[in-house]
Amino acid sequence: MFLIPIPIAASPIICERFYKDSPISAKTIPLPHDNSEPEPDIAIVRPPSTIYRAHHPYAEDIYWLIEVSSRTLKIDLEQKAITYARNTIPEYWVIDLVNNQLIVHSHPINNSYSQVVEYRAGVISPQAFPHISLALDQLLLF
């Protein structure tokens, strides 16, 4: 299942890759387990979608989260990264529209990610779906 609030510029590119390989549905949802319950722009979670009628996805249901960021970059890179790492979200992407880059956070330990890598070009695959490739020029829309 793929949870996504509309509209997000990068969403069609990501959705296109997943429609071919897995069941997807679209919704806006907050994440549980934290007082702030942040709402990621895009959440890729385990199917079936019917279980999310009764509750929001738990951390163990989440493959990875994506924030599309311009005005909220500082919050996305600091507060949300801490919240997601604390909740053991395995992979967290920030699409930084201000600096035209993708910032990938992975390997959560305590309240932070032990690996943070910035990408400006090329192709990337999420850890949970290594067979899916996303071109950064399409993702960052430049």
N, C-alpha and C positions, 0 to 999 in steps of 0.2 A: 504494500500500500504506500502511496505517495501523498503526503498531505501538503497542500500548498494554498496560500492565500492569493487571490487575484486582485489587482494586476501586479506582476513582477516581470520586468523586462527579460531577465535571463530564464524564466520559467519554461517558455516554449522549447528552448534548446534542451534543457534537462528532461522535460517530459517526453520529448520526441525519442530520446535514448531509452527511456524506461517503458514506454508503451509497447515497444517491440519485444521486451523480455519479461515483463511481470505485470500482475494486476495493479492498477493504480486508481485511486479515487482522490478527490480534492476536497479539502476542508481547512478551516482555520481553527487551530487549537493551541491552548497553552500547554506547557510541559509541567508535569507534576513534580513532587519531591522538593520543592524549594518555595520559600515564602513568596518570592517575587513572581513565580510562574511566568517566565518570559515566553513570548510567542515568537518562535523563529519564523523567518520568511518561508523557508522550505524545510520540511522534515520528511526524511525517508525512513519508513518504519516497516516492521514485519506485518505481513498479511495474517489473517483475513481482516478486512475492514470492519466487519460486523462487531468485533470485540471493542472497537473504539466508540460504539454507541453507548456503552455502559460506563466507560472511563477513558481518560486521556491516556496516550501511550506512556508506559513506564520506561525508565532509562534502559532497561534490558530489551525493550522493543525497538529501540532506535538504532538504525544503521549509521546515519550521519545527519547533521543539521547544516543548513546554509542560511546565512544572512546576506542580504543585498544592501550595501551600506554606502551612504553619502553623508547625510547630516548626522548619523548616529555612529560614525566610525569609532570614536573613542569608547563609547558604551559597548559596542559590539566586540572590540578588541580587549577590553578590560573586564567590565562587570559580567557580561554574558559569557566570556571565555572562562572566567572563574566559576560561574554557576554551572556551566555545562561540564567542566572538568570535575567539579565536586560531585556531580551526578553521574560520573563515568560514561559520558557520551563519547564513544570511541573516536569520532572524527567530526570536526567542526570547520566549515569553510566560511570565510568572509570574502565576498565579492566586493572589493574596494573600488567603487566607481570614481572616486576622487583621484586616486593615484594609478588607475588602470592596472590593477593587479589582483591576484587571488592569493589569499593568505590561508594556508591549510594548517590546522591544529590537529595533532594526533597524539596518541599514547598518554591518556590522562593519568596523572599521579597526584593524589591529594587534591589541592585546589588549583592545579595548573596543568598545562600540557607540556610534556617533556620535549616534544618536537613541534616547531613552528617554522614553516617554510613559505617563502614568498615566490610566486610565479608571475611572470609577465608575458610569457609566450610559451608555445608548445601545446602538448596534449597531456591531460591528466586523467587518471582513473581513480575512483574512490576505492578505499581499502576493501569495503564489503562487496564490491562488484568490479573486480579487476578486468573483466571482459568488456566493460563499457568504457569507451574513451570519449572525453569531452575536449574539444579544441578551445583553447583559451580565447582566441580571437572571436569566436562566436559567443562564448560565455560572457566576456567582458564587453562585447558589442563595439569593437573598434577595428 
